[in-house]
């Protein structure tokens, strides 16, 4: 009895403290889809991926600037000291006065005409990386949605489980009151009452654990979705009434091939590797560009004595450059690029296999969940019937207390398993949506 009073006191303290904390809470009934929409704009975990997308878009713009002409200009001012002349054997030294103020101004313009495909490949590579960044965001979004769905359904599961436990506590207390009345009449033992009080205490402790799990799950859900602190998510009560499709596995497999973010990201990795390989190949080709320039220098030092005047000239023409070292340096880079492409293809094949296996496993669990639901519904029906029969027999002194406790535990377990079975159907449906890229 002392232990029971102590536990009851602790429970009352937890309930009172929970009530104090709940003053500042904002309870909101939400569907899973509403949570997805909120996370789309508020989730902190998505922000780095959105930023990476913007960075990739800017890289495309930078790559396009390589088509524009290169314009270089320079201006120099200098002090020129006097020179001297000598014979070849350094005899007959003579001073050679030079104008001391020197200046130079030049402008050079180069317009790429042919770069061996390097500029085009660079732009396409940047665009592929931008696409990959978008697929990476989609994959992270899918991961967050699956996590939100899991947390949401766990909250629904524990919330229903709390109702089941509370109902069992109510029934157990009713039986305990009857036993106390029978004890006063001298037809029940104190030991029997103590054992049933222990059952009630265990149920109350289970209720405390359920409430704690709900607090943890709700906080994780709120932070993942980017909702304000203190928000309490209340799952939509109509979620179990949703009609979920039972399409064949082949349909899910086909959808996964077309829509899976993981496969799209792996395919983009192959495209990026192949484009990088073509970019390495372009280094072996010559570069051709149109050139134009204008130069103004002074004084004219190539004359003896120097002429204290400015010399200006301009030019236009075609420039051709070829990196001869690429003939022996490029082979290693090209081999590395080819290995990277082969690795990307291997990654794609592995990702395809993983997605196919994931669809298969999720589909089996999805169908299995329906079978489990039918079984658990029958189990609850039998457990309720057994509990009512045992309770009637116990009141008529035809059943032992242990029979009553066993019947109560069986009823509780069956009701818990029924809640889990209903939630599992929805969870594995969203798991299929995630693996197939349709979440």
MOQUI-V696511 format. One record per pair of residues at least 4 apart in sequence whose C-alpha atoms are under 6 Angstrom apart, sorted by the first residue. I is the first residue (numbers start at 0). GAP is how many residues later the second one is. If there is no record, write none. Layout:
I&GAP ; I&GAP
This chain:
13&4 ; 24&205 ; 24&206 ; 25&205 ; 25&206 ; 26&204 ; 26&205 ; 26&206 ; 27&205 ; 27&206 ; 28&205 ; 28&206 ; 28&207 ; 29&205 ; 29&206 ; 30&205 ; 37&4 ; 38&4 ; 38&186 ; 38&187 ; 41&184 ; 42&182 ; 42&183 ; 48&88 ; 52&80 ; 55&74 ; 56&73 ; 59&66 ; 59&67 ; 62&60 ; 68&41 ; 68&42 ; 69&39 ; 69&40 ; 70&37 ; 70&38 ; 71&35 ; 71&36 ; 72&33 ; 72&34 ; 73&31 ; 73&32 ; 74&29 ; 74&30 ; 75&27 ; 75&28 ; 76&25 ; 76&26 ; 77&24 ; 78&21 ; 78&22 ; 78&23 ; 79&20 ; 80&19 ; 81&15 ; 81&16 ; 82&13 ; 83&10 ; 83&11 ; 83&12 ; 84&8 ; 84&9 ; 85&4 ; 85&5 ; 85&6 ; 85&7 ; 86&4 ; 101&196 ; 102&194 ; 102&195 ; 103&192 ; 103&193 ; 104&190 ; 104&191 ; 105&188 ; 105&189 ; 106&186 ; 106&187 ; 107&184 ; 107&185 ; 108&182 ; 108&183 ; 109&180 ; 109&181 ; 110&178 ; 110&179 ; 111&177 ; 112&175 ; 112&176 ; 113&173 ; 113&174 ; 114&172 ; 115&166 ; 115&169 ; 116&4 ; 116&165 ; 117&4 ; 117&161 ; 117&164 ; 120&4 ; 120&158 ; 124&150 ; 131&133 ; 131&136 ; 134&130 ; 138&122 ; 147&4 ; 152&4 ; 154&4 ; 154&59 ; 155&79 ; 157&4 ; 161&4 ; 167&4 ; 178&4 ; 181&5 ; 181&6 ; 182&4 ; 182&5 ; 213&4 ; 219&4 ; 221&5 ; 254&4 ; 254&181 ; 255&4 ; 255&180 ; 258&178 ; 259&176 ; 259&177 ; 260&176 ; 265&82 ; 268&75 ; 269&74 ; 269&75 ; 272&68 ; 273&67 ; 276&60 ; 283&42 ; 285&35 ; 285&36 ; 286&33 ; 286&34 ; 287&31 ; 287&32 ; 288&29 ; 288&30 ; 289&27 ; 289&28 ; 290&25 ; 290&26 ; 290&27 ; 291&23 ; 291&24 ; 292&21 ; 292&22 ; 293&19 ; 293&20 ; 294&17 ; 294&18 ; 295&15 ; 295&16 ; 296&13 ; 296&14 ; 297&11 ; 297&12 ; 298&8 ; 298&9 ; 298&10 ; 298&11 ; 299&6 ; 299&7 ; 300&5 ; 324&4 ; 325&4 ; 353&4 ; 357&4 ; 358&4 ; 361&4 ; 361&70 ; 363&4 ; 364&4 ; 365&59 ; 365&62 ; 368&56 ; 372&48 ; 375&42 ; 378&4 ; 378&35 ; 379&4 ; 379&34 ; 379&35 ; 382&28 ; 385&4 ; 386&4 ; 386&20 ; 389&4 ; 392&5 ; 392&6 ; 393&4 ; 393&5 ; 419&4 ; 432&4 ; 432&5 ; 432&6 ; 433&5
